[in-house]
Amino acid sequence: MNKVLVVGGGFAGVAAATALAEKGHSVELLESRSSLGGRVYSIPATENFPAPVDNGPHLLMGCYEETLKLLERLGEKNPFLWIDPLRLTWFEKGGQVLKLNCAPLPAPLHLAWGFLTSNAFPWGEKVAMAKALQRFSRKPFSLPPGTETLDAFLKATRQGPRSRERFWEPLCNAVMNLAADRVPTGGIGEVLHRIFFRTRRDSALAVPAQPLGELGFPRVKPFLEDHSGRIHFNEGIQSFRVQGGAFELTSRSGKTFTADALIWAIPPSNLSALWPERIWDRPKDWVRLGKSPIVSVHVILSGAVTDEPMVGLPGAKFEWVFNRNSDWGWSGKAGEQYLSFTASAAEGLGTMKDAELVELAMRELRERCPAAKDLQVRHFKATREMAATFRWTLETGPLRPGCETPFPNVFLAGDWTDTGLPATIEGACLSGHRAAKAAIDFLKK
């Protein structure tokens, strides 16, 4: 039985480790923390905030094939609240409620019906949106000349202010975690193609029906142990040495690890610092991939403002609000509602104090939802993931490596590798499965 080391216990590492174990390989998963999840984790309830808290709300979709494959492997049953057909609600400034309700029709007719009947966009903007989206229906995408960034594409296709504020820019921020003037059009185009032009199920929203820390991760340890593997917690790697065809890792505790193959599934800056010198010139450039933050605010209110699983706040810093009463079935004291606000591409918010973030989030909600004006904030908590994603721009895109390295038995995984997708859970799972397949192919030789 071949032995494989996987370093990093986020979605990429877990996907790789469990895929290898499923194929009969002995896997040892090394994680620097005391729990799995990486940048996706939950905080237990405390006296100050009497409910679990995710470090940031995550939304999955029907097109997350690799993620769903991982969760099925781990035996997760019905882990999501599915919104199928796609349905979106926005609270506009002044109190108007805007809707987009897609129909139970094949793609892309479901979306066409949704736009046709929506009150969120003027008629002229609907036509412009439909024409723009159609450019991503087939590959290669039909992009106007000189539209390498999404902002340039929106200008060239004459997207109006309402469609930008309510659709294009919130989608860009949520998926790419960057502003539209930095995002490669082809990158977000791949997302649009997967969501809207394959099947209706692909565009369905999948809201986790439980805190993220419970989404598959508790099942990883028993899964690996049932397949002759194990997890080493609190084993951050301090050195990485390669000689001939063999490698050796040394952890901060002084332990050494070796195996027949190795998969690295850690952040690019961390791996760049560990990579042996003068072996490969690419690792030194990985720090240039940068970091982009996501900031979230979690509040328990004295009353309810919505029955929807999530709502959008057009033009707000906190563009999306998740309803934990609906998503998780949470219930506190009579009438209370638990909301999680999220701000992607949150430059400038990370340095604000918790009370300032809560004040901003509640002000943006009250400007758009009259029912929130007289409600009290009974509990609040802010979370900041300052390195939530790398920054996928025209400049950094070419820096993303594939899963192979100059060492034939060493492979890379992570949402920052060249998956063709942005830094999402799906991108992480796809990278882990690709690295596992590459390792399996190597071990067959």
C-alpha positions in Angstrom: 0.0 0.0 0.0 1.4 3.4 -1.1 1.7 6.1 1.5 0.8 9.7 0.7 1.3 12.8 2.8 -1.2 15.7 2.5 -0.3 19.0 4.1 -3.2 21.3 4.9 -6.7 20.4 6.2 -8.9 22.9 4.3 -11.3 21.8 1.6 -8.4 21.2 -0.9 -6.4 19.0 1.5 -9.5 17.1 2.7 -10.7 16.5 -0.9 -7.2 15.2 -1.9 -6.8 13.0 1.3 -10.2 11.4 1.1 -10.0 10.8 -2.6 -6.7 9.0 -2.2 -8.0 7.0 0.8 -11.0 6.0 -1.2 -8.7 4.5 -3.9 -6.8 2.4 -1.3 -3.8 4.6 -0.5 -2.6 5.1 3.1 -2.9 8.8 3.8 -1.5 11.0 6.6 -3.0 14.4 6.7 -0.9 17.1 8.5 -2.8 20.1 9.8 -1.1 23.0 11.7 -4.2 23.8 13.7 -6.3 21.7 16.2 -9.2 21.4 13.7 -9.9 21.0 10.0 -11.4 23.6 7.7 -8.6 26.1 7.0 -10.3 29.5 6.2 -13.7 27.9 6.6 -14.6 27.3 10.2 -17.2 28.0 12.9 -17.0 29.5 16.4 -19.1 27.9 19.2 -21.7 29.8 21.1 -20.5 31.9 24.0 -22.1 33.8 26.8 -21.6 37.1 24.8 -23.0 35.6 21.6 -25.4 32.7 22.3 -25.2 31.0 18.9 -22.5 29.4 16.6 -20.8 31.8 14.3 -19.2 31.1 10.9 -16.1 33.1 10.1 -18.0 34.3 7.0 -21.2 33.1 5.4 -20.6 30.8 2.4 -23.0 30.2 -0.4 -22.7 27.1 -2.7 -24.4 26.4 -5.9 -25.7 23.4 -7.9 -22.7 23.6 -10.2 -20.3 22.9 -7.3 -19.8 19.3 -8.6 -16.5 18.6 -6.9 -17.7 19.9 -3.5 -20.9 17.8 -3.7 -18.7 14.8 -4.7 -16.6 15.3 -1.5 -19.6 15.7 0.8 -21.2 12.6 -0.7 -18.0 10.7 -0.1 -18.1 11.7 3.5 -21.7 10.6 3.9 -23.3 14.0 4.3 -27.0 13.7 3.9 -29.0 16.8 2.9 -26.4 19.4 4.1 -28.1 22.3 2.3 -31.2 24.4 2.0 -31.7 24.3 -1.8 -33.2 27.3 -3.6 -34.2 25.8 -6.9 -35.3 27.4 -9.1 -33.0 30.3 -8.3 -34.7 33.1 -6.3 -33.2 36.4 -5.2 -34.6 39.2 -3.0 -33.2 42.7 -2.6 -34.1 45.4 -0.1 -33.7 48.7 -1.9 -33.1 52.0 -0.2 -36.4 53.5 0.9 -38.0 50.1 1.5 -38.9 48.7 -1.9 -38.6 44.9 -2.1 -37.1 43.7 -5.4 -37.4 40.1 -6.7 -35.9 37.8 -9.3 -37.8 34.4 -9.4 -36.6 32.0 -12.0 -39.0 29.4 -13.5 -38.8 25.6 -13.3 -37.7 25.4 -16.9 -34.5 24.1 -18.6 -31.5 26.4 -18.7 -31.3 29.2 -19.9 -35.1 29.6 -20.2 -35.4 29.6 -16.4 -33.2 32.6 -16.2 -34.9 34.4 -19.2 -38.2 34.0 -17.4 -36.7 35.3 -14.2 -35.3 38.5 -15.8 -38.5 39.0 -17.8 -40.7 39.0 -14.7 -38.3 40.7 -12.3 -39.0 44.2 -10.9 -35.3 44.7 -10.1 -34.3 46.0 -13.5 -35.7 48.4 -16.1 -36.7 46.9 -19.4 -33.9 48.4 -21.4 -31.3 47.0 -18.8 -32.9 43.6 -19.0 -32.3 43.5 -22.7 -28.7 44.6 -22.3 -28.1 42.1 -19.5 -29.5 39.2 -21.6 -27.3 40.1 -24.6 -24.2 40.4 -22.3 -24.9 37.1 -20.6 -25.4 35.4 -23.9 -21.8 36.1 -24.7 -20.8 33.5 -22.1 -23.2 30.7 -23.3 -20.5 29.0 -25.4 -16.8 28.6 -25.4 -14.7 30.4 -26.5 -16.6 33.4 -25.0 -17.7 36.1 -27.5 -16.1 39.1 -25.8 -15.8 42.6 -27.4 -12.3 43.7 -28.2 -10.4 45.4 -25.3 -12.6 44.0 -22.6 -10.0 42.1 -20.5 -11.6 43.3 -17.2 -15.2 42.9 -16.2 -15.6 46.7 -15.8 -14.5 47.2 -19.4 -16.9 44.5 -20.5 -19.8 46.1 -18.7 -19.0 49.4 -20.3 -18.7 47.9 -23.7 -22.0 46.1 -23.4 -23.7 49.2 -22.0 -24.8 47.7 -18.7 -27.0 50.2 -16.8 -26.7 51.4 -13.2 -29.4 49.2 -11.8 -28.0 46.0 -13.3 -24.5 46.9 -12.2 -25.6 47.7 -8.6 -28.0 44.7 -8.2 -26.4 42.0 -10.3 -23.0 42.4 -11.8 -21.1 44.0 -9.0 -22.5 42.0 -6.1 -21.9 38.8 -8.1 -18.3 39.9 -8.9 -17.6 40.8 -5.3 -19.0 37.6 -4.0 -17.4 35.2 -6.5 -14.1 37.0 -7.2 -13.7 39.0 -3.9 -12.4 41.9 -6.0 -13.8 45.0 -7.7 -14.9 44.8 -11.3 -12.1 46.9 -12.6 -9.5 44.3 -11.4 -11.3 41.1 -12.4 -10.4 39.2 -15.6 -13.5 38.9 -17.8 -12.7 35.3 -18.7 -12.4 34.3 -15.1 -15.8 35.4 -14.1 -17.1 34.3 -17.5 -16.3 30.7 -16.6 -18.5 31.2 -13.5 -21.3 32.7 -15.4 -21.2 29.9 -18.0 -21.3 27.2 -15.3 -24.2 28.9 -13.4 -26.5 29.8 -16.2 -25.8 27.8 -19.3 -25.6 24.1 -18.4 -28.6 23.0 -16.3 -31.1 24.7 -14.2 -29.8 22.8 -11.1 -26.4 24.4 -11.7 -27.8 27.8 -10.9 -29.7 26.7 -7.7 -28.4 28.2 -4.5 -27.2 25.9 -1.8 -27.2 27.5 1.6 -25.5 25.4 4.3 -28.2 24.1 6.7 -25.7 24.0 9.5 -22.6 25.9 10.7 -19.6 25.4 8.3 -17.5 23.7 11.0 -20.1 20.8 10.9 -20.2 20.6 7.1 -18.3 17.3 6.5 -15.2 18.1 8.6 -16.2 16.0 11.6 -16.5 13.0 9.3 -13.0 13.2 7.9 -11.1 11.6 10.8 -13.2 8.5 11.0 -13.3 8.2 7.2 -9.4 8.3 7.0 -9.1 5.9 9.9 -11.5 3.5 8.3 -9.2 3.6 5.2 -5.9 3.0 7.1 -5.1 6.7 7.3 -4.8 9.3 10.1 -4.7 13.0 10.9 -1.9 14.8 12.7 -3.2 17.9 14.3 -1.0 20.8 15.5 1.8 19.8 13.1 2.8 22.9 11.2 5.6 22.2 8.8 8.9 24.0 9.5 11.2 22.6 6.7 10.9 20.8 3.4 13.9 18.9 2.0 14.2 16.9 -1.2 17.1 14.8 -2.2 17.0 12.5 -5.2 13.5 11.1 -5.4 12.9 11.3 -1.7 11.5 14.2 0.5 11.4 14.8 4.2 9.2 17.2 6.2 10.0 18.4 9.7 7.2 19.8 11.8 7.5 22.5 14.5 7.3 19.8 17.1 10.4 18.2 15.7 8.7 15.2 14.1 9.8 14.1 10.6 7.5 12.7 7.9 8.2 11.0 4.6 6.1 9.0 2.1 5.8 7.9 -1.5 4.1 11.1 -2.6 3.3 14.5 -1.2 0.4 17.0 -1.8 0.8 20.5 -0.5 -2.5 22.2 0.2 -1.5 25.3 2.1 -1.6 29.1 1.3 0.8 30.2 -1.4 2.9 32.6 0.8 3.4 29.8 3.3 4.5 27.3 0.7 6.8 29.9 -1.0 8.7 30.3 2.2 9.1 26.5 2.6 10.1 25.7 -1.0 13.7 24.5 -1.5 15.9 27.3 -3.0 17.2 27.1 -6.6 14.9 24.3 -7.6 12.1 26.2 -9.2 11.7 29.9 -9.9 7.9 30.0 -9.6 7.5 29.8 -5.8 9.1 33.2 -5.2 6.3 34.7 -7.3 3.4 33.2 -5.3 3.5 35.9 -2.7 2.4 38.3 -5.5 -0.9 36.5 -5.6 -1.8 38.8 -2.7 -4.7 38.6 -0.2 -8.3 40.0 -0.3 -10.4 40.2 2.8 -14.0 39.2 3.7 -15.6 40.9 6.8 -18.8 39.7 8.4 -21.1 41.0 11.1 -23.4 38.7 13.1 -26.3 40.1 15.1 -29.3 38.7 17.1 -32.2 41.2 16.8 -35.2 41.6 19.0 -37.5 40.9 16.1 -37.6 39.5 12.5 -37.1 41.4 9.3 -37.4 38.7 6.6 -38.5 35.1 6.0 -36.1 34.7 3.1 -32.9 32.6 3.6 -30.9 35.5 2.3 -31.4 39.0 1.0 -29.3 41.5 -1.0 -28.7 45.1 0.0 -27.9 47.0 -3.3 -25.3 49.6 -2.9 -24.3 48.6 0.6 -20.9 47.6 1.9 -22.5 44.6 3.4 -24.2 43.3 0.2 -25.7 40.1 1.5 -27.6 39.1 4.7 -28.1 35.5 5.7 -31.1 34.5 7.9 -29.9 31.9 10.3 -33.5 31.2 11.6 -34.3 30.0 8.1 -30.9 28.5 7.1 -30.0 26.7 10.3 -33.4 26.5 12.0 -31.9 28.6 14.8 -34.2 29.8 17.5 -33.4 32.0 20.4 -35.8 33.9 22.7 -39.3 34.4 21.3 -39.3 36.6 18.2 -35.5 37.0 17.9 -33.8 36.8 14.5 -30.1 35.9 13.9 -28.7 37.6 10.8 -25.2 37.3 9.3 -24.0 40.2 7.1 -21.1 39.7 4.7 -18.9 42.2 2.8 -16.6 40.7 0.1 -13.8 42.7 -1.4 -13.8 44.4 2.0 -10.8 46.7 1.7 -10.9 49.3 4.5 -13.4 47.5 6.7 -11.0 45.1 8.4 -9.5 47.8 10.5 -12.8 49.1 11.9 -13.8 48.2 15.4 -16.6 45.7 16.0 -19.1 48.3 17.2 -18.4 50.4 14.1 -19.0 47.5 11.8 -22.2 46.6 13.5 -23.4 50.3 13.3 -22.6 50.3 9.6 -24.4 47.0 8.9 -27.5 48.0 10.8 -27.6 51.4 9.2 -27.5 49.9 5.8 -30.2 47.4 6.7 -32.5 50.1 8.3 -32.1 52.3 5.2 -33.6 49.5 3.2 -35.9 47.7 5.5 -38.5 49.7 7.6 -39.1 46.6 9.8 -35.6 46.9 11.2 -35.8 50.5 12.3 -37.1 49.9 15.8 -35.4 46.6 16.5 -32.7 46.3 19.1 -29.4 44.5 18.6 -29.3 42.1 21.6 -26.0 40.4 20.7 -23.3 41.1 18.0 -20.0 39.8 16.8 -17.7 40.7 13.9 -15.4 38.3 12.1 -12.6 39.2 9.8 -10.8 36.9 7.3 -8.1 39.2 6.1 -6.6 36.6 3.7 -9.9 35.1 2.6 -8.8 34.7 -1.0 -5.9 35.5 -3.3 -6.4 38.3 -5.8 -7.1 37.0 -9.3 -6.2 39.9 -11.6 -4.8 40.1 -15.1 -1.3 40.4 -13.5 -1.6 37.5 -11.1 -3.5 35.0 -13.3 -0.3 33.8 -15.0 1.3 33.2 -11.6 -1.2 30.4 -10.7 0.6 27.0 -11.0 -0.8 23.7 -12.1 -0.8 20.7 -9.7 2.6 19.3 -11.0 6.0 20.5 -9.7 9.6 19.7 -10.8 9.5 16.9 -8.2 7.6 14.0 -9.9 6.1 12.8 -6.5 5.2 16.3 -5.2 1.9 18.0 -6.1 0.0 21.2 -5.4 -3.6 21.8 -4.4 -5.5 24.9 -3.2 -8.0 27.4 -4.6 -5.0 29.5 -5.7 -3.7 27.0 -8.2 -4.7 27.1 -11.8 -8.2 25.5 -11.7 -9.8 28.0 -14.1 -12.0 29.0 -11.2 -11.8 31.8 -8.6 -11.0 31.2 -4.9 -14.2 29.4 -4.0 -14.9 26.1 -2.1 -15.5 24.5 -5.5 -12.1 25.7 -6.7 -10.4 24.2 -3.6 -12.2 20.9 -4.0 -11.4 20.7 -7.7 -7.7 21.3 -7.0 -7.7 18.6 -4.3 -9.2 16.1 -6.6 -6.9 17.0 -9.5 -3.8 16.6 -7.2 -5.1 13.3 -5.9 -5.5 12.0 -9.5 -2.0 13.2 -10.4 -0.6 11.4 -7.3 -2.5 8.2 -8.2 -1.2 8.3 -11.7 2.4 8.8 -10.5 2.1 5.9 -8.0 0.9 3.5 -10.8 4.1 4.0 -12.7 
